[in-house]
Amino acid sequence: MNEKIGVFGCGWLGFPLAKHFVVNTYEVHGTTTSKEKLKLLKKDKIHPYEISISATKIHGDIETFLSNIDVLIINIPPKLRGANTESFVEKIKLLHNQVKKSKISKIIFVSSTAVYGNISGDVTEETPPIPVTESGKQLLECEQLLTQDSTLQTTIVRFGGLIGPTRHPVTMLSKRKNLTNGNDPVNLIHLQDCIHLIYTIIEKGYWGEIFNGVYPLHPTKKEYYTTEAIRRGIPAPNYLGSLSHKNNKIIRSKNFMDKSHYFQTSIVT
């Protein structure tokens, strides 16, 4: 019998992820911060909960949500850019405290390759993370909070840049001028492969591990974003003629590939 899945954060990734589990005969419970989205979740046979979390309080029926699931997927972004200085670590601490009161013992925490910072060369799950951004630092602290709890089997998924049907960096880069990082490699992953990776972890029982989630194709940014702009019929970003590597970091999904698994959806859309 399939375990009951809880997706904390049914947004850009979480909603289609939850639907994928439903299609594969799992019972799925999902949270949203939007009252309007409750009907959409229910329509797709996802048990809906309106739950939001701040640095000081969880708003909504978190106890009932957690009591109905066996596996918790934490999929909420730090959102630390701009004027938002609310602590992501404090949010995860609150959620962790609630998990401790429940029967849940299995967690997938969706993190980011930002935890690796500006490390050069090939980067695998064995590479010690050295985050430099506030987001990366807080994500790493949250990873450690969950993995150091011996009562939990926590698997960490570190995704690279996310792309999908309604999300691609080239739309923001279009028309930009004099970019200097054109020789840097891309480290991207498609939405469908994010879902494939998380689903495989649960299906195979890969608990207590770390997985990088990046497609194993790393063209230069100039090559890739120019091609993608042409493909979409939008102005390509402009890169300086003389380029050097600002960052030659290539994220390898070594753990997933070593287990004889492969990504299914190319970053070339």
NORLINVEN-V332477 format. One record per pair of residues at least 12 apart in sequence whose C-alpha atoms are under 10 Angstrom apart, sorted by the first residue. I is the first residue (numbers start at 1). GAP is how many residues later the second one is. Records with the same first field share a line. If there is no record, write none. Layout:
I: GAP, GAP
This chain:
1: 24, 25
2: 19, 22, 23, 24, 25, 68, 200, 201
3: 23, 24, 25, 66, 67, 68, 199, 200
4: 17, 21, 22, 23, 24, 25, 64, 65, 66, 67, 68
5: 13, 16, 17, 21, 22, 23, 24, 25, 41, 61, 63, 64, 65, 66, 67, 68, 102, 197
6: 12, 21, 22, 23, 24, 25, 40, 41, 59, 60, 61, 62, 63, 64, 65, 66, 67, 68, 101
7: 21, 22, 23, 24, 25, 39, 41, 58, 62, 64, 65, 66, 67, 68, 69, 101
8: 21, 22, 23, 24, 41, 43, 44, 54, 57, 58, 64, 65, 66, 67, 68, 87, 101
9: 21, 22, 23, 24, 41, 42, 43, 64, 65, 66, 67, 68
10: 19, 20, 21, 22, 23, 24, 27, 31, 38, 64, 65, 66
11: 19, 20, 21, 22, 26, 64, 65, 66
12: 63, 150, 152, 154, 155, 179
13: 62, 63, 149, 151, 178, 179, 181, 182
14: 16, 17, 18, 59, 60, 61, 62, 180, 181
15: 15, 16, 17, 25, 26, 29, 31
16: 28, 175, 176, 179
17: 56, 174, 175, 177, 178, 179, 181, 182
18: 12, 23, 26, 27, 28, 29, 55, 177, 181
19: 22, 25, 26, 27, 176
20: 172, 175, 176, 179
21: 25, 174, 178
22: 22, 23, 24
23: 21, 22
24: 175
26: 20
27: 18, 19, 20, 41, 42
28: 13, 16, 17, 18, 19, 20, 40, 41, 43
29: 12, 13, 16, 17, 18, 19, 20, 36, 37, 39, 40, 43
30: 12, 16, 17, 18, 19, 20, 21, 35, 42, 43
31: 15, 16, 17, 18, 19, 20, 21, 29, 30, 31, 34
32: 16, 17, 18, 19, 20
33: 16, 17, 18, 19, 20, 26, 27
34: 15, 16, 17, 18
35: 13, 14, 15, 16
36: 14
37: 12, 13
38: 12
47: 18, 21
48: 17
49: 12, 13, 15, 16
50: 12, 15
51: 14
52: 39
53: 23, 35, 37, 38, 39, 41, 42
54: 32, 33, 34, 36, 37, 38, 40
55: 31, 32, 33, 34, 35, 36, 37, 38, 39
56: 30, 31, 34, 35, 37, 38
57: 33, 34, 37, 38
58: 33, 36, 37, 40
62: 33, 36, 37
63: 35, 36, 38, 39
64: 38
65: 37
66: 32, 33, 35, 36, 37, 38
67: 32, 34, 35, 36, 37
68: 34, 35, 36
69: 33, 34, 35, 37
70: 32, 33, 34, 35, 36, 37
71: 32, 33, 34, 35, 36, 37, 82, 83, 131
72: 27, 32, 33, 34, 35, 36, 37, 82
73: 33, 34, 35, 36, 37, 81, 82, 125
74: 18, 21, 33, 34, 35, 36, 37, 82
75: 33, 34, 35, 36
76: 12, 15, 16, 33, 34, 35
77: 33, 34, 35, 58, 62
78: 13, 14, 33, 56, 57, 58, 60, 61
79: 56
80: 53, 54, 55, 56, 58
81: 53, 54
85: 49
87: 47, 48, 51
88: 46, 47, 50, 51, 53, 54
89: 46, 48, 49, 50, 51, 52, 53, 54, 56
90: 48, 52
91: 51
92: 46, 47, 49, 50, 51, 53, 54
93: 49, 52, 53
96: 46, 49, 50, 53
99: 53
100: 49, 51, 52
104: 47, 48, 49
105: 45, 46, 47, 48, 49
106: 45, 46, 47, 48, 49, 96, 99, 101, 102
107: 39, 40, 45, 46, 47, 48, 49, 95, 100, 101
108: 38, 45, 46, 47, 48, 49, 90, 93, 94, 98, 99, 100, 101, 102
109: 30, 33, 34, 37, 38, 45, 46, 47, 48, 49, 89, 101
110: 29, 33, 45, 46, 47, 48, 49, 84, 88, 101
111: 24, 25, 27, 28, 29, 31, 32, 45, 46, 47, 48, 49, 100, 101, 102
112: 23, 24, 27, 28, 44, 45, 46, 47, 48, 49, 50, 100, 101
113: 12, 16, 18, 23, 26, 27, 44, 45, 46, 47, 48, 74, 99, 100, 101, 138
114: 15, 16, 17, 18, 19, 20, 21, 22, 23, 25, 26, 44, 45, 46, 47
115: 13, 14, 15, 16, 17, 18, 19, 20, 21, 22, 23, 24, 25, 26, 28, 43
116: 12, 13, 14, 15, 16, 17, 20, 21, 24, 42, 133, 135
117: 12, 13, 14, 15, 16, 19, 20, 132
118: 12, 13, 14, 15, 128, 129, 130, 131
119: 12, 128, 129, 130, 131, 132
120: 126, 127, 128, 129, 130, 131
121: 126, 127, 128, 129, 130
122: 126, 127, 128, 129, 130
123: 89, 126, 127, 128, 129, 130, 131
124: 86, 87, 88, 126, 127, 128, 129, 130, 131
125: 32, 33, 84, 85, 86, 87, 126, 127, 128, 129, 130, 131
126: 84, 85, 128, 129
127: 124
139: 19
143: 12, 13, 14, 67
144: 12
147: 61, 62, 63
150: 58
152: 55, 56
153: 53, 54, 55, 56
154: 52, 53, 54, 55, 56
155: 43, 46, 47, 50, 51, 52, 53, 54, 55, 56
156: 42, 51, 52, 53, 54, 55, 56
157: 37, 40, 41, 44, 52, 53, 54, 55, 56
158: 36, 52, 53, 54, 55, 56, 93, 95
159: 28, 29, 30, 31, 35, 52, 53, 54, 55, 56, 92, 94
160: 26, 27, 28, 29, 30, 34, 52, 53, 54, 55, 91
161: 25, 26, 27, 28, 29, 52, 53, 54
162: 25, 26, 27, 28, 29, 31, 32, 51, 52, 105
163: 25, 26, 27, 28, 29, 30, 31, 104, 105, 106
164: 25, 26, 27, 28, 29, 101, 103, 105
165: 25, 26, 27, 104
166: 25
167: 23, 24
168: 20, 22, 57, 60, 99, 101
169: 19, 56, 59
170: 51, 54, 55, 56, 57, 58, 59, 62, 64, 65, 66, 67
171: 54, 57, 58, 61, 63, 64, 65, 66
172: 65
173: 52, 53, 56, 62, 63, 64, 65
174: 51, 52, 54, 55, 60, 61, 62, 63, 64
175: 54, 59, 60, 61, 62, 63
176: 59, 60, 61, 62, 63
177: 59, 60, 61, 62, 63
178: 59, 60, 61, 62, 63
179: 43, 58, 59, 60, 61, 62, 64
180: 42, 58, 59, 60, 61, 62, 63, 64, 65, 66
181: 39, 40, 41, 58, 59, 62, 63, 64, 65, 66, 67
182: 38, 39, 40, 41, 42, 43, 44, 55, 56, 57, 58, 59, 60, 61, 62, 63, 64, 65
183: 36, 37, 38, 39, 40, 56, 59, 60, 61, 62, 63, 64, 65
184: 34, 35, 36, 37, 38, 39, 59, 60, 61, 62, 63, 64, 65, 66
185: 32, 33, 34, 35, 36, 37, 38, 39, 60, 61, 62, 63, 64, 65, 66
186: 28, 29, 30, 31, 32, 33, 34, 35, 36, 37, 38, 39, 62, 63, 64, 65, 81
187: 26, 27, 28, 29, 30, 31, 32, 33, 34, 62, 63, 64, 65, 80
188: 25, 26, 27, 28, 29, 30, 63, 78, 79
189: 24, 25, 26, 27, 28, 74, 76, 77, 78
190: 23, 24, 25, 73, 74, 75, 76, 77, 78, 79
191: 74, 76
192: 71, 72, 73, 74
193: 20, 21, 22, 69, 70, 71, 72, 73, 74
194: 19, 20, 21, 69, 70, 71
196: 65, 66, 67, 68, 69
197: 14, 15, 16, 59, 64, 65, 66, 67
198: 13, 15
200: 56, 61
201: 55
206: 50
209: 46
210: 43, 44, 45, 46
211: 41, 42, 43, 44, 45, 46
212: 39, 40, 41, 42, 43, 44, 45
213: 38, 39, 40, 41, 42, 43, 50
214: 36, 37, 38, 39, 40, 49, 53
215: 36, 37, 38, 47, 48, 49, 50, 51, 52
216: 34, 35, 36, 37, 38, 41, 46, 47, 50, 51
217: 33, 34, 35, 49, 50, 51
218: 31, 32, 33, 34, 49
220: 25, 28
221: 16, 18
222: 14, 15, 16, 17, 18, 21
224: 43, 44
225: 12, 13
226: 12, 13
227: 41
228: 39, 40, 41
231: 37, 38
232: 37
